[in-house]
């Protein structure tokens, strides 16, 4: 369970860093950091069977995939 707490804190740090970079308009690093935090929190929600956390962060994954696709394929 200690590893999950570490994963949550890492996810929190990544999400807050991504938000900070968004406010500074530093793209695309903001979506990489924020997306990494979303993956951490989604994993933690899955492992702990926390449905609200999984719904919140798990549903953000497709949104970040759109951002990554936009970056790679220049839509």
Protein Blocks (a to p, Z undefined) as FASTA:
>chain_A
ZZmmmmmmmmmmmmmmmmmmmmnopafklmmmmmmmmmmmmmmmmmnopaklmmmmmmmm
mmmmmmmmmmmnoZZ
